Amino acid sequence: MKLTSNSSFWSGTTVHKEQLASIARATPAPMAGYAINVLLATIAFRDLLPPLQLALWTIASLSICGFIGVRSLRRRAAVKKASDPGRSPYRSARKVLVYSFLLALPWGVLGTTWAGSLGDSEVILVALIVGMAASGSVLLAPVPVAAILYAATMLLPLSIKCLFLTFGNHLVLGALAMSYLTFLVGLIASSARIFSERLEAVEKLKLSIAALVAAREETERTAMTDGLTGVANRRAFMERLTALSRDAALFSEYGVFYIDLDRFKAVNDALGHGAGDEVLRMSAARIARTVRDEDLVARLGGDEFAVVARDIPGRATAGSLARRLVSTLSEPFFLEGQRVQIGASVGVAIASESDVGGDLLLKQADLAMYASKSSGRNSHRIFEADMLRSAEERQAVELGLRTALARNELELYFQPICSLIDERITGFECLIRWRHPLRGILPPDQFLSIADEIGMANEIGAWVIEKACAQAASWPRDIVVGINLSPLQIASDDVAQRVERALQSTGIGANRIEIEITETSLLQNDPVTLDQLRRLKKIGVSIALDDFGTGYSSLSYLVSFPLDRLKIDRLFISQLGSSRESDLIVRSISQLAKNFNCTVVAEGIETPEQLQRLRALQVGYGQGYLLGRPLAAEEATKLIASGKSARLAESA
């Protein structure tokens, strides 16, 4: 029997514990069947065997199966716990052997003692023993030694006795019993091998997933840390803010402190970038020492830092911490004997005073910091109502967005998706833009979140679906267009109907459209969302999972929902070649997708080196500025005509 790391039956590995657990789970029901067969044998032979001997045999048989059945019910939960210190695998395995022998013994005694004395009932006797041997062997097959011991205890004595009985058909019955025992041994060995191989495969899958998760966590840790100062970076800071905003009912008393170093540029210019970097590192360390361990310190970029601090109920607490930050950063720095003094301007936004969170709360702190700089530097300011420029801008966006559709201000841009083998264009991801009458072209991150908040997500989503299908209808039939749907949009109970109507009105095939969703859409496990996705699949539309690898460690949705494409997040692509973990993750995702019959698209390809590395990792498709920036429909049409990526088209 082939096992994962140890070939000894008694080694006590996880595989062996699973073998014992498998038997423990299945034992109670077969014990009931065992008891029924004992009673049937008793009834069949009641007039053929001595009553006292038959009664003793029946009592012994029922006692054995009852004892084992009850112990199995009591111990089954304990057997499942691989880490149970009171459960020795050696002891459990020995018990399986003992119980197997005890269960087989009554039937071995029955056959050996009374074979040759039952007349026409000999066939019933042999049939019962053979049937019990076969059924028990199937139950015990995960532990082949126990299964063979069980079958041999029943059939071997019967075979030997029948071979020495010269009358009737006993010689034939003995030979058949011996032959059947040989067959059972082969079947047991085959079943045990299959069971072991399946457990091996499960164990290898667990190890692979554990390695993938560990690599992803390491990459995520690196991606969330500022490489120069060692504190968190902007992404980590925004995630903390988002989490606090999401759980505002529980964590409303926190504050955001936006810190900008005063006179840093002068130091950097006078003493060089090396000295400037050292000042940034020392500043980060001072800020971290000033706040508590549970508060998050981040470098947002350049000489700007931020702190999100808990337990900030009001202005007194916020002002006290802000003054300490200003004070510690105003103290001199000593760089190789040189005294350097800078300072800091600190802006504060208090969550309990504001109806916003996340990046808008950070924006309030940013506005307060600029107010501090304007008032003379080396000081702090707390956000006030007269600093509402950001709120006014948001209101302007909201008002303009409500009429943007009617005024035809929304446009679709198309970023090419190419085969990485020959850079042939296979499709486009459509991206929405807002041609604002005053602010120019706005990307989706400046207005789509507001659209969700004001209830325009579905209206805009319907417009995107209709326009994307209409544009796809004017392109060759092998060009697929991807449409992004937010969790809110995909949770709409009529999105599948909208897609179907758009397909019918434009006359294009459903295989020309790909709906891109995020992991959040699936992990919310919303019945409406899952129903809409299934309806889209039924229509024939393909489903792609966007930004794969940066969301959740759980992969159960890959099993529960049949996805067509995984899009590897640009974070991993940007670190290819410089991060072994990113290479491992991209390779693992590519292999995972292949196992689930999905295609893979690498997002954010910006350099020839990344393209070359992705080809080496056998990633089939990609998109990014290297292959083509988002284009207006007319420009995308011209690019299709060339049949090549923007990179090849420009070099032609």
Buried (B, 14 or more C-beta within 10 A) or exposed (E): BEBBEEEEBEBBBBBBBBBBBBBBEBBBEBBEBBBEBBEEBBEBBEEBBEEEEBEEBBEBBBEBBBEBBEBBEEBBEEBBEBEEEEBEBEEBBEBBBEBBBBBBBBBBBBBBBBBBEBEEBBEBBBEBBBEBBBBBBBBBBBBBBBBBBBBBBBBBBBBBBBBEBEEEEBBEBBEBBBEBBEEBBEBBBEBBBEBBBEBBEBBEEEEEBEEBBEBBEBBBEBBBBBEBBEBBBBBBBBBBBEEBBEEEEEBBBBBBBBBBBBBBEEBBEEBEEEBBEBBBBBBBBBBBEBBEEEBBBBBBEEBBBBBBBBEBBEBEBBBEBBEBBBBBBEEEBEBEEEEBEBBBBBBBBBBBBBEBBBBBBBBBBBBBBBBBBEEEBBBBBBBEEEBBEBBEEBEEBBEBBEEBBEEEBBBBBBBBBBBBEEBBBBBBBBBBBBBBEEEEEBEBEBBBBBBBEEEBBBEBBBBBBBBBBBBBBEBEEEBBBBBBBBBBBBBBEBBBEBBBBBBEEBEBEBEBBBBBBBBBBBBEEBEBBBEBBBBBBEBEBBBBBBBBBBBEEEBEBBEEBBBBBBBBBBBBBBBBEEBEBBBBBBBBBBBBBEEBEBBBBBBBBBBEEBBEBBEEBBBBBBBBBBBBEBBEBEBBBEBBEEEBBBBBBEEE
